[in-house]
Amino acid sequence: DTLARVPLWQEGLDYLHGTGHGVGSHLNVHEGPHSISFRERYKTPMVPGMVVTNEPGYYEKGAFGIRIENVMEVVHADTPHRFGGRAFFTLKSMTLAPIQHALIQHELLTPREIEWLDSYHREVATKLRPLLDDETAMWLDRQTRPCASVCSTH
């Protein structure tokens, strides 16, 4: 939760909701036994196989709001080291939908963020394109272009 908020905190901003919540064991929208939140509602550590949302956002009262929500699976992380024999975990996207380039100020992204977005879009295109008709596949190709090709057209 803290890591998701750092970019907003650096600007003196924040959001009032948790960053993520469990999904699916009892068909409720926000359910534990785990969450990504500053609230102490659920204290169960996340382990591989758990499903959680990732939904940081920002809302300017009376003006606008933005939130991109993905459903993620907790998986083992492939790390070069296992300090103290510990396994490390990461989140793998389950949601496969393009993130609209028109919503992004690409010049504010770090190289690592650009690589993440390009990699995510490659995965979306690879997995969804075979399921689509030609017209929709062409639309998907436009939506999942690499950041460099979008930036050069602005």
DSSP file with accessible surface (Angstrom, degrees, kcal/mol):
  #  RESIDUE AA STRUCTURE BP1 BP2  ACC     N-H-->O    O-->H-N    N-H-->O    O-->H-N    TCO  KAPPA ALPHA  PHI   PSI    X-CA   Y-CA   Z-CA
    1    1 A D     >        0   0   39      0, 0.0     4,-1.3     0, 0.0     3,-0.1   0.000 360.0 360.0 360.0 -45.7    0.0    0.0    0.0
    2    2 A T  H >>  +     0   0   84      1,-0.2     4,-1.3     2,-0.2     3,-0.5   0.922 360.0  52.5 -60.9 -45.6    2.8    2.4    0.9
    3    3 A L  H 34 S+     0   0  152      1,-0.3     3,-0.3     2,-0.2    -1,-0.2   0.869 107.4  52.6 -61.9 -36.1    4.7    1.8   -2.3
    4    4 A A  H 34 S+     0   0   37      1,-0.2     4,-0.3     2,-0.1    -1,-0.3   0.819 111.5  47.4 -68.1 -28.8    1.7    2.5   -4.4
    5    5 A R  H XX S+     0   0    3     -4,-1.3     4,-2.8    -3,-0.5     3,-0.7   0.680  85.4  90.2 -86.6 -19.6    1.1    5.9   -2.6
    6    6 A V  H 3X S+     0   0   50     -4,-1.3     4,-2.5    -3,-0.3     5,-0.2   0.883  84.4  52.1 -51.2 -48.4    4.7    7.2   -2.8
    7    7 A P  H 34 S+     0   0   72      0, 0.0     4,-0.4     0, 0.0    -1,-0.2   0.905 114.9  43.4 -59.4 -36.0    4.3    9.1   -6.1
    8    8 A L  H X4>S+     0   0   35     -3,-0.7     5,-2.7    -4,-0.3     3,-1.5   0.920 111.2  53.7 -71.5 -44.0    1.2   10.8   -4.8
    9    9 A W  H ><5S+     0   0  109     -4,-2.8     3,-1.7     1,-0.3    -1,-0.2   0.867 100.3  61.9 -58.2 -35.3    2.8   11.6   -1.4
   10   10 A Q  T 3<5S+     0   0  145     -4,-2.5    -1,-0.3     1,-0.3    -2,-0.2   0.740 109.2  42.6 -63.7 -20.2    5.8   13.2   -3.2
   11   11 A E  T < 5S-     0   0  145     -3,-1.5    -1,-0.3    -4,-0.4    -2,-0.2   0.315 123.1-105.0-103.7   3.6    3.2   15.7   -4.5
   12   12 A G  T < 5S+     0   0   70     -3,-1.7    -3,-0.2     1,-0.3     2,-0.2   0.771  84.3 117.7  77.5  27.2    1.4   16.1   -1.2
   13   13 A L      < +     0   0   63     -5,-2.7    -1,-0.3    -8,-0.1     2,-0.3  -0.721  33.6 166.8-120.7 170.6   -1.6   14.0   -2.5
   14   14 A D        -     0   0   72     -2,-0.2    45,-0.4    45,-0.1     2,-0.3  -0.953  28.0-119.4-165.2 175.5   -3.2   10.7   -1.4
   15   15 A Y        -     0   0    5     -2,-0.3    43,-0.1     2,-0.2     4,-0.1  -0.947  14.8-138.2-129.3 155.0   -6.3    8.6   -1.9
   16   16 A L  S    S+     0   0  151     -2,-0.3     2,-0.2     2,-0.1    42,-0.0   0.432  76.2  74.1 -95.6  -0.7   -8.7    7.5    0.8
   17   17 A H  S    S-     0   0   31      1,-0.1    -2,-0.2    40,-0.1    40,-0.1  -0.653  88.1 -92.9-107.5 166.3   -9.3    3.9   -0.2
   18   18 A G        -     0   0   13     -2,-0.2    19,-0.2     1,-0.1    -1,-0.1  -0.302  31.3-122.6 -68.6 163.1   -7.1    0.8    0.2
   19   19 A T  S    S-     0   0    3     17,-1.4    36,-3.5     1,-0.2     2,-0.3   0.791  83.2  -9.2 -80.9 -26.2   -4.9   -0.2   -2.8
   20   20 A G  E     -A   36   0A   5     16,-2.3    16,-2.3    34,-0.2     2,-0.3  -0.994  56.1-158.9-166.0 164.8   -6.4   -3.6   -3.2
   21   21 A H  E     -A   35   0A  18     -2,-0.3    32,-2.1    14,-0.3    14,-0.2  -0.967  34.3 -87.8-146.6 160.4   -8.6   -6.3   -1.7
   22   22 A G  E     -AB  31  52A   0     12,-1.2     9,-1.5     9,-0.7     2,-0.4  -0.243  40.6-151.5 -66.9 157.8   -9.2  -10.0   -2.0
   23   23 A V        -     0   0   59     28,-1.2    28,-0.3     7,-0.1     6,-0.1  -0.999  50.0  -1.2-135.6 132.6  -11.5  -11.4   -4.6
   24   24 A G  S    S+     0   0   40      4,-0.8     3,-0.1    -2,-0.4     5,-0.1   0.200  72.6 109.4  94.9  -8.9  -13.7  -14.4   -4.9
   25   25 A S  S    S+     0   0   79      7,-0.3    -1,-0.1     1,-0.2     7,-0.0   0.848 105.8  13.5 -78.6 -24.9  -13.8  -16.9   -2.1
   26   26 A H  S    S-     0   0  141      2,-0.2    -1,-0.2     3,-0.0     3,-0.1   0.129 108.8-105.5-129.4  16.3  -17.3  -16.0   -1.0
   27   27 A L  S    S+     0   0  161      1,-0.2     2,-0.2    -3,-0.1     3,-0.1   0.732  76.4 135.3  65.1  24.3  -18.5  -14.0   -4.0
   28   28 A N        -     0   0   99      1,-0.1    -4,-0.8     0, 0.0     3,-0.3  -0.648  59.9-129.0 -94.2 162.0  -18.2  -10.6   -2.2
   29   29 A V  S    S+     0   0  104      1,-0.3     2,-0.7    -2,-0.2    -1,-0.1   0.955  98.8  28.4 -76.1 -50.7  -16.6   -7.6   -3.8
   30   30 A H  S    S+     0   0  101     -7,-0.1     2,-0.4    -3,-0.1    -1,-0.3  -0.896  86.1 146.8-114.4 102.0  -14.2   -6.7   -1.0
   31   31 A E  E     +A   22   0A   8     -9,-1.5    -9,-0.7    -2,-0.7     3,-0.3  -0.980  18.4 179.5-139.8 152.9  -13.2   -9.8    1.0
   32   32 A G  E     +     0   0A  12     -2,-0.4    -7,-0.3     1,-0.2     3,-0.1  -0.005  64.2 162.6 -87.0-165.0  -10.2  -11.2    2.8
   33   33 A P  E    S+     0   0A  61      0, 0.0    11,-1.3     0, 0.0     2,-0.3  -0.970 109.2  25.1 -91.1  10.8   -8.6  -12.9    4.3
   34   34 A H  E     +     0   0A   9     -3,-0.3   -12,-1.2     9,-0.1     2,-0.3  -0.867  59.5 165.3-132.6 162.9   -6.0  -10.5    2.7
   35   35 A S  E     -A   21   0A  26      9,-0.4     2,-0.6    -2,-0.3   -14,-0.3  -0.967  38.8-119.8-162.6 170.8   -5.8   -6.9    1.3
   36   36 A I  E     +A   20   0A  23    -16,-2.3   -16,-2.3    -2,-0.3   -17,-1.4  -0.923  68.0 118.6-117.2  97.5   -3.4   -4.2    0.3
   37   37 A S  S    S-     0   0   31     -2,-0.6   -35,-0.1   -19,-0.2   -19,-0.1  -0.997  72.6-126.8-160.8 154.7   -4.4   -1.4    2.6
   38   38 A F  S    S+     0   0  105     -2,-0.3     2,-0.1   -37,-0.1    -1,-0.1   0.642  89.9  92.5 -77.7 -17.1   -3.4    0.9    5.4
   39   39 A R  S    S-     0   0  126      1,-0.1     3,-0.4    -3,-0.0    -2,-0.2  -0.482  77.0-137.9 -75.8 151.6   -6.5   -0.4    7.3
   40   40 A E        +     0   0  148      1,-0.2     3,-0.1    -2,-0.1    -1,-0.1   0.035  68.1 116.3-100.0  30.7   -6.0   -3.3    9.6
   41   41 A R  S    S+     0   0  171      1,-0.2     2,-0.5     2,-0.0    -1,-0.2   0.922  81.6  27.9 -64.8 -47.5   -9.1   -5.1    8.6
   42   42 A Y        +     0   0   58     -3,-0.4    -7,-0.2     1,-0.1    -1,-0.2  -0.976  59.4 173.6-119.7 127.6   -7.3   -8.2    7.2
   43   43 A K        +     0   0  155     -2,-0.5    -9,-0.1    -3,-0.1    -1,-0.1   0.337  37.2 123.4-114.1   4.7   -3.9   -9.2    8.5
   44   44 A T        -     0   0   66    -11,-1.3    -9,-0.4     1,-0.1    -2,-0.0  -0.527  63.9-121.2 -71.6 127.4   -3.4  -12.4    6.7
   45   45 A P        -     0   0  100      0, 0.0     2,-0.2     0, 0.0    -1,-0.1  -0.356  29.4-109.0 -64.4 148.1   -0.1  -12.4    4.6
   46   46 A M        -     0   0   55    -11,-0.1    43,-0.1     4,-0.0     3,-0.0  -0.586  39.6-178.2 -79.3 141.8   -0.5  -13.0    0.9
   47   47 A V    >   -     0   0   70     -2,-0.2     3,-2.1    27,-0.1    27,-0.3  -0.915  40.4 -68.9-135.1 159.0    0.7  -16.3   -0.4
   48   48 A P  T 3  S+     0   0   47      0, 0.0    27,-0.2     0, 0.0     3,-0.1  -0.180 118.2  33.2 -51.3 138.8    0.9  -17.8   -4.0
   49   49 A G  T 3  S+     0   0   49     25,-2.7     2,-0.1     1,-0.4    26,-0.1   0.077  87.0 121.8 100.3 -20.5   -2.5  -18.6   -5.4
   50   50 A M    <   -     0   0   36     -3,-2.1    24,-2.8    24,-0.1     2,-0.4  -0.434  54.2-141.2 -72.3 151.0   -4.4  -15.7   -3.7
   51   51 A V  E     + C   0  73A  34    -28,-0.3   -28,-1.2    22,-0.2     2,-0.3  -0.942  27.0 166.6-115.7 135.6   -6.1  -13.2   -5.9
   52   52 A V  E     -BC  22  72A   0     20,-2.6    20,-3.4    -2,-0.4   -30,-0.2  -0.976  31.6-117.7-145.0 151.6   -6.1   -9.5   -5.1
   53   53 A T  E     - C   0  71A   2    -32,-2.1     2,-0.5    -2,-0.3    18,-0.2  -0.613  13.3-152.8 -87.8 157.7   -7.0   -6.3   -6.9
   54   54 A N  E     + C   0  70A  53     16,-2.6    16,-2.0    -2,-0.2   -34,-0.2  -0.950  34.2 148.7-127.7 105.1   -4.4   -3.6   -7.6
   55   55 A E        +     0   0    6    -36,-3.5    14,-0.1    -2,-0.5   -35,-0.1  -0.301   9.9 164.6-144.5  56.4   -6.3   -0.3   -7.7
   56   56 A P        +     0   0   42      0, 0.0    12,-0.8     0, 0.0     2,-0.3  -0.354  21.3 159.5 -65.0 157.5   -4.5    2.9   -6.7
   57   57 A G  E     -E   67   0B   8     10,-0.2     2,-0.3   -40,-0.1    10,-0.2  -0.956  33.1-131.4-161.9-179.5   -6.2    6.0   -7.8
   58   58 A Y  E     -E   66   0B  33      8,-2.3     8,-2.6    -2,-0.3     2,-0.4  -0.979  13.8-168.6-149.0 138.3   -6.7    9.7   -7.2
   59   59 A Y  E     -E   65   0B 110    -45,-0.4     2,-0.7    -2,-0.3     6,-0.3  -0.996  10.8-158.3-130.5 128.1   -9.8   11.8   -6.9
   60   60 A E  E >>  -E   64   0B  85      4,-3.0     3,-2.7    -2,-0.4     4,-1.8  -0.940  39.0-113.8-104.0 108.2  -10.0   15.6   -7.0
   61   61 A K  T 34 S+     0   0  207     -2,-0.7     4,-0.0     1,-0.3    -2,-0.0  -0.142  94.1   0.4 -50.4 126.1  -13.3   16.4   -5.3
   62   62 A G  T 34 S+     0   0   91      1,-0.1    -1,-0.3     2,-0.0    -3,-0.0   0.464 130.7  61.4  77.5   2.0  -15.8   18.0   -7.7
   63   63 A A  T <4 S-     0   0   73     -3,-2.7     2,-0.3     1,-0.4    -2,-0.2   0.726 103.9 -42.5-124.2 -58.6  -13.4   17.8  -10.6
   64   64 A F  E  <  -E   60   0B 118     -4,-1.8    -4,-3.0     2,-0.0    -1,-0.4  -0.984  37.4-152.2-166.7 170.9  -12.2   14.3  -11.7
   65   65 A G  E     -E   59   0B  40     -2,-0.3     2,-0.4    -6,-0.3    -6,-0.3  -0.981   5.6-164.6-153.2 153.2  -11.0   10.9  -10.6
   66   66 A I  E     +E   58   0B  74     -8,-2.6    -8,-2.3    -2,-0.3     2,-0.3  -0.996  15.0 159.5-143.0 135.8   -8.8    8.2  -12.1
   67   67 A R  E     -E   57   0B  88     -2,-0.4     2,-0.6   -10,-0.2   -10,-0.2  -0.894  19.0-163.8-155.1 124.5   -8.3    4.6  -11.1
   68   68 A I        -     0   0   71    -12,-0.8     2,-0.5    -2,-0.3    31,-0.0  -0.969  19.4-164.1-108.9 118.2   -7.0    1.7  -13.2
   69   69 A E        +     0   0   88     -2,-0.6     2,-0.4   -14,-0.1   -14,-0.2  -0.906  11.0 177.4-112.0 127.2   -7.9   -1.5  -11.5
   70   70 A N  E     -C   54   0A  13    -16,-2.0   -16,-2.6    -2,-0.5     2,-0.5  -0.942  26.7-131.5-120.7 148.6   -6.4   -4.9  -12.3
   71   71 A V  E     -C   53   0A  42     -2,-0.4    23,-3.3   -18,-0.2    24,-1.4  -0.861  34.0-169.5 -96.5 132.3   -7.0   -8.3  -10.8
   72   72 A M  E     -CD  52  93A  10    -20,-3.4   -20,-2.6    -2,-0.5     2,-0.4  -0.896  19.4-139.8-126.6 152.3   -3.7  -10.0   -9.9
   73   73 A E  E     -CD  51  92A  65     19,-2.8    19,-2.7    -2,-0.3     2,-0.5  -0.917  24.6-123.8-108.8 136.7   -2.6  -13.4   -8.7
   74   74 A V  E     + D   0  91A   3    -24,-2.8   -25,-2.7    -2,-0.4     2,-0.3  -0.689  44.0 168.1 -77.2 124.6    0.1  -13.8   -6.1
   75   75 A V  E     - D   0  90A  31     15,-2.6    15,-2.7    -2,-0.5     2,-0.2  -0.904  41.9 -85.0-133.9 163.1    2.9  -15.9   -7.6
   76   76 A H  E     - D   0  89A 113     -2,-0.3     2,-0.3    13,-0.2    13,-0.3  -0.487  45.7-129.1 -66.4 137.5    6.5  -16.8   -6.7
   77   77 A A        -     0   0   15     11,-3.4     2,-1.2    -2,-0.2    11,-0.4  -0.709   9.2-130.0 -89.6 139.8    9.0  -14.2   -7.8
   78   78 A D        +     0   0  160     -2,-0.3    11,-0.0     2,-0.0    -1,-0.0  -0.770  43.2 169.3 -88.8  94.9   12.0  -15.3   -9.9
   79   79 A T        -     0   0   41     -2,-1.2     9,-0.0     9,-0.1    -3,-0.0  -0.815  44.1-129.1-109.9 151.7   14.8  -13.5   -7.9
   80   80 A P  S    S+     0   0  121      0, 0.0     2,-0.3     0, 0.0    -1,-0.1   0.753  93.8  33.6 -69.9 -21.4   18.5  -14.0   -8.3
   81   81 A H        -     0   0  147      2,-0.0     2,-0.2     5,-0.0    -2,-0.1  -0.908  59.0-154.2-132.1 159.0   18.9  -14.5   -4.5
   82   82 A R    >   -     0   0  115     -2,-0.3     3,-2.7     5,-0.1     4,-0.2  -0.671  27.6-150.9-130.2  73.8   16.8  -16.0   -1.7
   83   83 A F  G >  S-     0   0  154      1,-0.3     3,-1.8    -2,-0.2    -2,-0.0  -0.190  80.3  -1.1 -51.4 126.7   18.1  -14.1    1.4
   84   84 A G  G 3  S-     0   0   76      1,-0.3    -1,-0.3     2,-0.0     3,-0.1   0.713 126.7 -70.5  65.2  18.2   17.8  -16.2    4.5
   85   85 A G  G <  S+     0   0   69     -3,-2.7    -1,-0.3     1,-0.2    -2,-0.2   0.587  94.9 147.9  76.3   8.5   16.3  -19.0    2.4
   86   86 A R    <   -     0   0  141     -3,-1.8     2,-0.3    -4,-0.2    -1,-0.2  -0.510  44.7-134.1 -79.8 146.7   13.1  -17.0    1.9
   87   87 A A        -     0   0   47     -2,-0.2     2,-0.3    -3,-0.1    -5,-0.1  -0.701  19.7-145.0 -89.9 148.2   10.9  -17.1   -1.1
   88   88 A F        -     0   0   75    -11,-0.4   -11,-3.4    -2,-0.3     2,-0.3  -0.879   9.8-150.3-114.4 150.6    9.7  -13.8   -2.6
   89   89 A F  E     -D   76   0A  89     -2,-0.3     2,-0.3   -13,-0.3   -13,-0.2  -0.792  12.5-178.5-118.1 159.8    6.4  -13.2   -4.2
   90   90 A T  E     -D   75   0A  74    -15,-2.7   -15,-2.6    -2,-0.3     2,-0.4  -0.868  30.6-101.7-143.7 176.9    5.1  -10.8   -6.9
   91   91 A L  E     -D   74   0A  56     -2,-0.3     2,-0.5   -17,-0.2   -17,-0.2  -0.913  25.7-160.2-110.3 133.9    1.8  -10.0   -8.5
   92   92 A K  E     -D   73   0A  98    -19,-2.7   -19,-2.8    -2,-0.4     2,-0.1  -0.950  26.6-113.7-113.5 129.4    0.9  -11.3  -12.0
   93   93 A S  E     +D   72   0A  14     -2,-0.5   -21,-0.2   -21,-0.2     3,-0.0  -0.360  32.2 174.2 -63.7 132.5   -1.9   -9.6  -14.0
   94   94 A M        +     0   0   95    -23,-3.3     2,-0.3    -2,-0.1   -22,-0.2   0.641  61.5  86.4-102.5 -29.3   -5.0  -11.6  -14.6
   95   95 A T        -     0   0   38    -24,-1.4     2,-0.5     1,-0.1    29,-0.1  -0.567  60.9-166.5 -72.5 131.5   -6.8   -8.7  -16.2
   96   96 A L        +     0   0   50     -2,-0.3    -1,-0.1    28,-0.1   -26,-0.0  -0.762  38.2 120.1-123.7  83.5   -6.1   -8.5  -19.9
   97   97 A A        -     0   0   47     -2,-0.5    27,-0.1    31,-0.0    28,-0.1  -0.992  64.2-105.5-142.6 137.2   -7.3   -5.1  -21.2
   98   98 A P        -     0   0   30      0, 0.0     2,-0.6     0, 0.0    46,-0.1  -0.298  25.6-131.1 -61.6 145.3   -5.2   -2.4  -22.8
   99   99 A I        -     0   0   19     44,-0.2     2,-0.2    18,-0.1     5,-0.1  -0.899  35.5-111.7 -94.3 122.4   -4.4    0.7  -20.7
  100  100 A Q    >   -     0   0  103     -2,-0.6     3,-1.5     1,-0.2     4,-0.2  -0.363  17.1-152.1 -65.1 122.2   -5.3    3.7  -22.9
  101  101 A H  G >  S+     0   0   11      1,-0.3     3,-1.9    -2,-0.2     5,-0.2   0.820  93.4  68.5 -60.6 -30.2   -2.2    5.6  -24.0
  102  102 A A  G 3  S+     0   0   90      1,-0.3    -1,-0.3     3,-0.1    -2,-0.1   0.741  97.0  53.7 -63.9 -19.9   -4.4    8.8  -24.2
  103  103 A L  G <  S+     0   0   99     -3,-1.5     2,-0.4     2,-0.0    -1,-0.3   0.503  98.0  83.5 -88.0  -5.1   -4.7    8.7  -20.4
  104  104 A I    <   -     0   0   35     -3,-1.9     2,-1.2    -4,-0.2     3,-0.1  -0.843  65.3-149.5-110.0 133.6   -0.9    8.6  -19.9
  105  105 A Q    >   -     0   0  119     -2,-0.4     3,-2.2     1,-0.2     4,-0.4  -0.804  22.2-169.6 -92.4  91.1    1.6   11.4  -19.8
  106  106 A H  G >  S+     0   0   10     -2,-1.2     3,-1.6     1,-0.3    -1,-0.2   0.793  77.0  67.0 -57.6 -30.9    4.4    9.2  -21.2
  107  107 A E  G 3  S+     0   0  147      1,-0.3    -1,-0.3    -3,-0.1    -2,-0.0   0.698  97.0  56.5 -66.5 -15.5    7.0   11.8  -20.4
  108  108 A L  G <  S+     0   0  120     -3,-2.2    -1,-0.3     2,-0.1     2,-0.2   0.579  87.7 100.0 -89.9  -9.5    6.4   11.3  -16.7
  109  109 A L  S <  S-     0   0   47     -3,-1.6    -5,-0.0    -4,-0.4    -3,-0.0  -0.509  70.3-130.1 -79.8 144.6    7.1    7.6  -16.8
  110  110 A T     >  -     0   0   64     -2,-0.2     4,-2.5     1,-0.1     5,-0.2  -0.462  30.8-105.6 -80.2 161.5   10.4    6.1  -15.8
  111  111 A P  H  > S+     0   0  112      0, 0.0     4,-2.4     0, 0.0     5,-0.2   0.899 123.8  52.9 -54.7 -38.8   12.2    3.7  -18.1
  112  112 A R  H  > S+     0   0  215      2,-0.2     4,-2.2     1,-0.2     5,-0.1   0.898 108.9  48.6 -65.3 -39.5   11.1    0.8  -15.8
  113  113 A E  H  > S+     0   0   87      2,-0.2     4,-2.6     1,-0.2    -1,-0.2   0.897 110.6  51.1 -67.3 -38.8    7.5    1.9  -15.9
  114  114 A I  H  X S+     0   0   51     -4,-2.5     4,-2.9     2,-0.2    33,-0.2   0.930 110.1  49.5 -63.9 -43.6    7.6    2.1  -19.7
  115  115 A E  H  X S+     0   0  100     -4,-2.4     4,-2.6    -5,-0.2     5,-0.2   0.910 110.9  50.3 -62.5 -40.7    9.1   -1.4  -19.9
  116  116 A W  H  X S+     0   0  126     -4,-2.2     4,-2.8     2,-0.2    -2,-0.2   0.949 112.9  45.7 -61.6 -47.5    6.3   -2.7  -17.6
  117  117 A L  H  X S+     0   0    8     -4,-2.6     4,-2.7     2,-0.2    -2,-0.2   0.931 114.5  47.5 -63.8 -44.9    3.6   -1.0  -19.7
  118  118 A D  H  X S+     0   0   20     -4,-2.9     4,-2.3     2,-0.2    -1,-0.2   0.916 113.7  48.2 -61.9 -42.4    5.1   -2.3  -23.0
  119  119 A S  H  X S+     0   0   54     -4,-2.6     4,-2.3    -5,-0.2    -2,-0.2   0.924 111.7  49.6 -64.4 -43.5    5.5   -5.8  -21.5
  120  120 A Y  H  X S+     0   0    4     -4,-2.8     4,-2.5    -5,-0.2    -2,-0.2   0.943 111.6  48.8 -60.9 -45.1    1.9   -5.8  -20.2
  121  121 A H  H  X S+     0   0    1     -4,-2.7     4,-2.7     1,-0.2     5,-0.2   0.880 108.6  53.6 -65.6 -36.3    0.6   -4.6  -23.6
  122  122 A R  H  X S+     0   0  126     -4,-2.3     4,-2.8    -5,-0.2    -1,-0.2   0.930 110.3  47.7 -61.2 -43.6    2.6   -7.4  -25.4
  123  123 A E  H  X S+     0   0   50     -4,-2.3     4,-2.4     2,-0.2     5,-0.3   0.930 111.5  50.1 -63.3 -43.8    1.0  -10.0  -23.1
  124  124 A V  H  X S+     0   0    0     -4,-2.5     4,-2.4     1,-0.2     5,-0.4   0.951 114.8  44.0 -58.4 -49.4   -2.5   -8.5  -23.7
  125  125 A A  H  X S+     0   0   16     -4,-2.7     4,-2.3     1,-0.2    -2,-0.2   0.926 113.4  50.3 -64.2 -45.0   -2.0   -8.6  -27.5
  126  126 A T  H  < S+     0   0  104     -4,-2.8    -1,-0.2    -5,-0.2    -2,-0.2   0.903 118.0  38.1 -61.3 -42.2   -0.4  -12.1  -27.6
  127  127 A K  H  < S+     0   0  100     -4,-2.4    -1,-0.2    -5,-0.2    -2,-0.2   0.834 125.2  35.1 -81.9 -33.0   -3.2  -13.7  -25.5
  128  128 A L  H >< S+     0   0   45     -4,-2.4     3,-1.9    -5,-0.3     4,-0.4   0.823  98.6  74.4 -92.9 -33.2   -6.2  -11.8  -26.9
  129  129 A R  G >< S+     0   0  105     -4,-2.3     3,-1.9    -5,-0.4    -3,-0.1   0.875  92.2  56.0 -52.7 -44.1   -5.4  -11.3  -30.6
  130  130 A P  G 3  S+     0   0  103      0, 0.0    -1,-0.3     0, 0.0    -2,-0.1   0.732 106.1  53.8 -63.0 -16.2   -6.0  -15.0  -31.6
  131  131 A L  G <  S+     0   0  138     -3,-1.9     2,-0.3    -4,-0.1    -2,-0.2   0.488  98.1  84.2 -93.1  -3.3   -9.5  -14.8  -30.1
  132  132 A L  S <  S-     0   0   59     -3,-1.9     2,-0.0    -4,-0.4    -4,-0.0  -0.686  76.6-116.0-108.7 154.3  -10.6  -11.7  -32.1
  133  133 A D     >  -     0   0   95     -2,-0.3     4,-2.7     1,-0.1     5,-0.2  -0.286  46.3 -96.0 -73.4 169.2  -12.0  -11.0  -35.6
  134  134 A D  H  > S+     0   0  135      1,-0.2     4,-2.2     2,-0.2     5,-0.2   0.897 121.9  48.9 -59.1 -45.0   -9.8   -9.0  -38.0
  135  135 A E  H  > S+     0   0  154      2,-0.2     4,-1.8     1,-0.2    -1,-0.2   0.935 114.9  43.9 -63.4 -45.0  -11.3   -5.6  -37.3
  136  136 A T  H  > S+     0   0   54      1,-0.2     4,-2.7     2,-0.2    -1,-0.2   0.885 110.9  55.4 -69.0 -34.9  -11.1   -6.0  -33.5
  137  137 A A  H  X S+     0   0    1     -4,-2.7     4,-2.5     2,-0.2    -1,-0.2   0.898 106.5  51.1 -64.3 -38.6   -7.6   -7.4  -33.7
  138  138 A M  H  X S+     0   0  108     -4,-2.2     4,-1.8     2,-0.2    -1,-0.2   0.901 109.8  50.3 -64.6 -40.2   -6.5   -4.2  -35.7
  139  139 A W  H  X S+     0   0  110     -4,-1.8     4,-2.1     2,-0.2    -2,-0.2   0.940 110.3  50.0 -60.8 -45.7   -8.1   -2.1  -32.9
  140  140 A L  H  X S+     0   0    2     -4,-2.7     4,-1.8     1,-0.2    -2,-0.2   0.903 106.3  55.8 -61.3 -40.5   -6.2   -4.1  -30.3
  141  141 A D  H  < S+     0   0   58     -4,-2.5    -1,-0.2     1,-0.2    -2,-0.2   0.902 109.0  47.3 -58.1 -41.5   -2.9   -3.6  -32.2
  142  142 A R  H >< S+     0   0  117     -4,-1.8     3,-0.9     1,-0.2    -1,-0.2   0.898 112.7  48.9 -66.2 -39.3   -3.4    0.1  -32.1
  143  143 A Q  H 3< S+     0   0   42     -4,-2.1   -42,-0.2     1,-0.2    -1,-0.2   0.735 112.7  46.8 -74.7 -22.8   -4.2    0.1  -28.4
  144  144 A T  T 3< S+     0   0   17     -4,-1.8    -1,-0.2    -5,-0.2    -2,-0.2   0.140  78.5 137.8-108.7  19.8   -1.2   -2.1  -27.4
  145  145 A R    <   -     0   0   85     -3,-0.9   -24,-0.1     1,-0.1    -3,-0.1  -0.280  64.6 -93.7 -59.6 150.6    1.5   -0.2  -29.4
  146  146 A P    >>  -     0   0   71      0, 0.0     4,-1.4     0, 0.0     3,-0.7  -0.297  33.5-113.7 -62.8 151.0    4.8    0.3  -27.5
  147  147 A C  H 3> S+     0   0    2    -33,-0.2     4,-2.9     1,-0.2     3,-0.3   0.876 113.8  61.7 -54.6 -39.5    5.1    3.6  -25.7
  148  148 A A  H 3> S+     0   0   73      1,-0.2     4,-1.8     2,-0.2    -1,-0.2   0.890 104.0  48.1 -59.0 -38.0    7.9    4.8  -28.1
  149  149 A S  H <4 S+     0   0   41     -3,-0.7     4,-0.4     2,-0.2    -1,-0.2   0.833 113.4  47.9 -75.0 -26.9    5.6    4.6  -31.1
  150  150 A V  H >< S+     0   0    0     -4,-1.4     3,-1.0    -3,-0.3     4,-0.4   0.920 111.0  49.9 -76.1 -43.8    2.9    6.5  -29.2
  151  151 A C  H >< S+     0   0   59     -4,-2.9     3,-1.1     1,-0.3    -2,-0.2   0.876 106.6  55.7 -62.4 -36.5    5.2    9.2  -28.0
  152  152 A S  T 3< S+     0   0   96     -4,-1.8    -1,-0.3    -5,-0.3    -2,-0.2   0.678 104.2  54.8 -73.4 -13.6    6.7    9.8  -31.5
  153  153 A T  T <         0   0   97     -3,-1.0    -1,-0.2    -4,-0.4    -2,-0.2   0.488 360.0 360.0 -96.2  -3.8    3.2   10.5  -32.9
  154  154 A H    <         0   0  168     -3,-1.1    -3,-0.0    -4,-0.4    -4,-0.0  -0.646 360.0 360.0 -93.8 360.0    2.3   13.3  -30.4
